[in-house]
Amino acid sequence: MTEQQTLSALIHALNHVTDVVPHADAAPLANAVFVGSGDSLSSGMLANRFGHRSMSSGDITWMDALPAACETLVGISHSGTSGATVRALRLAGAAGVRTIAVTSNPASPLAEAADLVQQVPTLNVTETVPVAGHLMLGLGVGALSGASTAGAGRALARILDQNQQLITDAVDALPSRAPSGISILTLPDLRSAGDFWSLKLIEATGLPVRSVALEESGHVDYFLGPQEHLTINLIGTAGLARHTRLAEALASTGQTMQSISVGTFAQPSQGGPDVIMDLGAAIVGAFLAAGAGRRWGRRPFRGGAVNMDARHIKLDEQPVS
């Protein structure tokens, strides 16, 4: 499929997906910690805006210890077979901590390990650089956290449909040749999206990428160089003046600066943090990453040069397809 075909298919799928409805028995979430790995951890970071915590599931599994004051552990995995996440929920359950699974697979090991399951739909879209799973998991996290998710699929479809030119312009504005590395600068309103962008750019280009809290770029990224480095300001509804000032400072050290604003993605206030703007930004990031790979002649996922069976991150007892 071409990227335009993928984009059109994603718009269609989002327009027709069923709403993610919060589990009737989930609330209230007391001292909740959301855990996942890879894209799922990016999804879990949305919970930070609601006063919860998020962390890598491996930090629990391989430390063999739960976070302090954790009363609810929420495990996130689209397939429900991510080994460290399943083990983290099992560890929490054995300790008497309440457990919730966010997954599209209610028959998965993750679901079996949970006290209750926040099921999310699956978007059956063929993607070069995947984003569909993150969108559904993100809505599941948002629903559990108290965000309004009614009509969220249609809202995301509308954002994507209306901002196809933004994606094209962003790809065209990238440097003509691959940089040595990339930084994504964000404030908390787009922190999940920034983390997701870093994952997608790594998948699509094989380059080192990091997501950086905006202010930290002035303390640390300022010293990057003299090798070519791309820094992307991912701007929401806040902090424009600070983004602009730090961009000037970083540009003065020889970095290539690119600003991408998604503040227009913001939805009418529902009395809480806006997960739709963040998830809309994530879509832009996936298509930007695919475009970057094409522009720089770098094949996504290293063109199959690495083993893609994911054996190293699955449960030992799970068959590898």
N, C-alpha and C positions, 0 to 999 in steps of 0.2 A: 504493500500500500504506500502511496505517496503521503507526505505529511499533511497535505490538504485533505486527502481522503480520511486520514486518521482524525484530523480536527473535526471534519463534518460528522464522522461516526460518533465521536465523543459528544458533540453537541446533541445529536439525536438521542444517544443513550441517556444523557443527563435530563433531557426534556421528558423522558418517559420512565425514569426510575421512580420506584415507590419511595415515599418519605421515610426517613429514619426516625422512628418514634422511640423515645426513651423508655426503657424497661420500667414497668409499673412498680416494681419492688426495689429499684435501684436507689432512690433517694431515701434519706439524705446520705451524701458521701462524707463520712467523717475521716479526717486526716488521710485522704486518699493519695496513693502514689501510683502513677500510670507508668507502665514499663513496656518496652518493646525493643526491637533492634532494626537498624536500617530505616526504611521508609516508615515502619510502624512507630519507631521512636520519634520521628518527626511529627507524626500524627499525635502522639501522646503529649508533645510539647504544647499543644493547644490548651491543655488543661491548666498550664501555668497561669494563664490569664484569669482563671477563675479561683485562684488561691490554692490550687493543688500542686503537687510535685510530679516531676517526670524524671526518669533515669533509664539507663540501659539495663535491660533484663539480666545481662551478664554480670552486672555489678552486684546483683543479689545472688544469682546462681553460683558464681565462682568465688564469692566471698562467703557463701553459705550462711548468710545473715540478712535479716530484714532491715530496712531503714528504721531509724529511731522514730518512735511515735506513729508508726504506720498502723492504721486500723482497717484500711481497705486497700487491697492490692488489685489493680486493674491491669490485666495482661492483654496486649494488642497484637494480633497477627491475622492477616487476611486468610491464610490457609489453615491457621490453627495448629501448625506443626513446627513452628520455630522452636528449636530445642531449648535454648536458654530461657525463653518466655514460659514455656510449659513447665520447666523445672522450677522457675521462680514461683509460679502459682501453686505448685505442689508443696513447695517449702512453706509458703504462707498458710496453706490449708492445714498442714501438719502442725503449725504453730497456733492454730485457732483464729487466724486472721481472716476476715471476710474477703472473698475473692470474686472478681467479675471478669469475664472474658468479652473482649470486643473482637468479633470475627464474622466472616461470611459463612463459616462452616460449623454448624451446630453439632455435627457428629465428630468433630476433631478432638485430638488429645487435649488441646487447650480448653475446649468447652467442657470436656469430661472432668477437668481439674477445677472448674469454677463452681461457685455456689449459684451463680446465675449468669446468663449469656445475653449480652447486648448484640443481637444479630444485625448485620448490615447487608445491603444488597450487593450483588456483583454486577459490574458493568462489563458486558462482553464486548470489549473493544480490542482490536489488535493494535499494539503500540510499539514504536521503535524504542522510545524512552518512556517507561510506564509512569502514569500518574493516577489512573482510574482507581486503583486500590487505595491509594493514599486519601483520595477525596472521600470515599465511603467510610474508611476508618476514622478520618477526621470528623466526619459528621456524627459517627458513633460516639467519639470522645466528646464532641460538643453537646450532643443530646444528654449524655450522662452528667455533664458539668452544668447543665441548665440553660444552654443556648437554645434559641429558637431555630429549629431545623425544618419547620414546615415550608414546603416549596423551595428548599435549598437547591435541589437538583436543577430546577428551572432557572433559579437565580444564577447559578454557575454557568448554565448553558447560555444565558443572555450575556453574561460578562464575556465569555469566550467569543460568542458571535459578534459582539460589538467591538472587540479589541483585537481582531485578526491583524489589523494594520500595525498595532502596537508591537505585536510579535515580529512581524516582518521588519519593521524599522529597527527593533532591538538587535536582530540578527545582522542586519546590514551595517549597524554601527559598531559591531565587534571589530577588533583589529584584524588586518588581512592575514596575519600569520599567528600561530598559536603562541601565547605567552608562556613564561616559565611556570606561572602559577596564577591562581585567582583567589581574591577575597570577596566575600559578600557581606556588606555592612547593613545592619538592621537595628531597629528599636524593637521593644517587646511586642508591638502590634503586628509585626511580621517576622518574629523570631523563628516560629515553626517553618514558615515559608523559606526563610534564609537557609535554615538547616537542610530543608528539602532540596533547594537549588544546588547546594554544595554536593549532595549525593548524586543528583542528576547530571551535573557537569562532570563529575568523576566518571560516572557510568558511560557518558557519551564521548568523552574526550581522553580519558585516562590521565588527565593532568591533576596535580595536587591542588585541592580547593579547600578553603576554610571559611566558615561562617563566623563573623566577628561582631560583637556588640559595638555599635557605632562609636562610642567615645573611646573604646580601646584601640581603635585604628590610629588615633592620634598619638597614643602612647607607645604602640608596638609596630604597627604596619608602616609608620613613618620612616622606619629604618630599612625597609625592604629595598633591595636594589644592589648594584646597578642593573642586574638582569631585568628583562622585560616582565612586568607584572601588571595584570589587569585587576582593577578594583571596581566593583559594581555597587553603587548606592541603590539599595532597594527601599524606596520611599513610600510610606503610607500617608496617613493624615496628620502626622505630627513630626516635628523636628526638622523641617525643611531648611531653616537657617543654619542649623548645626551640620546637617549633611553637606550643605553648600560650602561652609567654611572649612570643614575637614577635607573636602574634595580639592579645594584650592591648595591646602597644605600638602596633601599627598601628590598632587600633580607637580608641585614645585620640586619634588624629589625624583621626578622622572617616571612616575607611575602613569599608566593609561587609565583614565577615569571614565566611567559610563554611569549615568543616572537613569533609572527606570522608575517611574512613578505609577503607583496603582491606587492612589487615594480615591480615584473615581469609582473604584470597586466597592467602596464602603456602602453598607446597607443602612436603611433607616433604623434608628436606635430601637432595640428591643429591651432596653434596660440592662444590658450586659455587654461583654466584649463581643466584637464582630468576627466570627470565624469565617464568614463568607469572603471577606476581603483577603484574608490569609490564604484560604484555599484557592481563590481565584488567582492570586499571585503564584501559587504552586503550579497551576496549569501553565501560566506563562513561562515559568522556569523550565518545565519539561520540554516545551517546544523550542525555547531558546537554546537549551542544551543540545537538542537534536540538530538544530541549525548550526550551532558552533562546531559540532562534529563534522558536518558536511563542509563548512567553510574552511576548516583547518585540515581537511583530509584525514581525519581520525575516525576510525570505525567504532561505533558503540560497543561497549563490553569487550574492547580490544579485539573485535572481529573474530571472536571464538578462539583466541589464542590461549585462553585460560579455561580450566575445567568449570563448566556451568551446571554441574549436577547438584550443587549446594549440599553435598554430603557432609561438609564440615560444620554446617549450622543446623542440621536437622537432628531430631531425636534418634538415638542410636538404633532404636527398634523400628524406625520408619523406613519403608522401602524407598529407594531412590529411583525416580522416573527418568 
